[in-house]
Amino acid sequence: TPAWVTGNAGAAVGRKAGQRSLHSAPAPAPPTLGNNHPESPEWRCCRPTLRERNALMFNNELGRARWLKPVIPDGARPQVRPGYLSSVFYAMFYGDLAEVKSEIHIPDVEPAAFLILLKYVHSDEIDLEADTVLATLYAAKKYIVPALAKACINFLETSLKAKNTCVLVSQSRLFEEPELTQRCWEAIDAQTEMEAVVFEALLNWAEAECKRQGLPVIPRNKKHVLGRALYLVRIPTMTLEEFANGAAQADILTLEETHAIFLWYRATNKPRLDFPLTKRKGLSPQRCHRFQSSAYGSNQWQYRGRCDSIQFAVDRRVFIVGLSLYGSSSGKAEYSVKIELKRLGMVLAQNLTKFMSDGSSNTFPVWFEHPVQVEQDIFYTASAVLDGSNLSYFGQEGMMEVQCGKVAFQFQCSSDSTNGTGVQGGQIPELIFCA
């Protein structure tokens, strides 16, 4: 549904919208300030706040009320003052080529996005949601409202997830936002070591393509629409478990291909495969180790379903991909564990899995299903709930600040921690991240 604009240019002050003549009213002269000096339309890019815009409106033709009416379901018709909204509206109503129509149709802006723009320029309030942010960015770019456009970009940068990154990288190029494009590629790089995720995405695309072509969604047709793209997936770089539980059971590969890949994992004389054998480069995982030593004792560290938790913040954006944990201090042992990453109590990622320890003081990685983008200067909570009968090692001489390459980590105690973990000692010795 198009948004549309109605103006009463040339009408006397106080005349209601809709009474303007369609054939005799000339285009209005550009408004002037109280000292009769014309104001350049470029000021709109330099006055981002409501106070600055209202100050310029005082005793100024720009302050005369006009009507902008986006067509929305409830029929609301907000009255606005378009002359000071942006240089585009300025030209539309006051420029040399000002519109003299009673209705100016805007077919390419979604009504919801148009209302968000109007709300911002009249109240400095920005209400962005995932469903409307791209349309709002388009409106802000079209009408040259840079502060709103910047807010949209910040919203998109902090909302990057595995499921929306490919869409956003194309949109960021369309909107000519190189910093957002770079952030999208970094998010993609953080995902590329997980070839099982790439394979799953390929299957999802094949299913959608079958539906688009009107084909039954069966393995044979999915393989047909994929064509040679199937053989760009680096299946041999998956773990044996990932392959056995995923690609091997997807009915996309032939029995001969499946058999050859299983042999490639275990055989001394490896068969020739039609798939790339080298891992994607991506972003290499790094580890932030927060303890200077480890120890074990007869009465700790024990697990009875209690939570080990620590809060952390970083000085630049990173992707958290997992946690490292201590294992048994008395020999080989298996632990069940639930790990979580939260921000302000909201769970951003979690995983319920198991890991095997070997009785050493080494740390053992546990991974989230997808990397999680972490913003700078905001505290997040990393938690682990372990279940195992064996006592484990624990860290000591903990550090409040740790420098890992170009990333500085800061740690503080978490109120979620009910098993004794804190800054000085306990579990969760390492955060695994990409930067």
Order of alpha helices (4+ residues) and beta strands (2+ residues): beta-alpha-beta-beta-alpha-beta-alpha-alpha-alpha-alpha-alpha-alpha-alpha-alpha-alpha-beta-beta-beta-beta-beta-beta-beta-beta-beta-beta-beta-beta
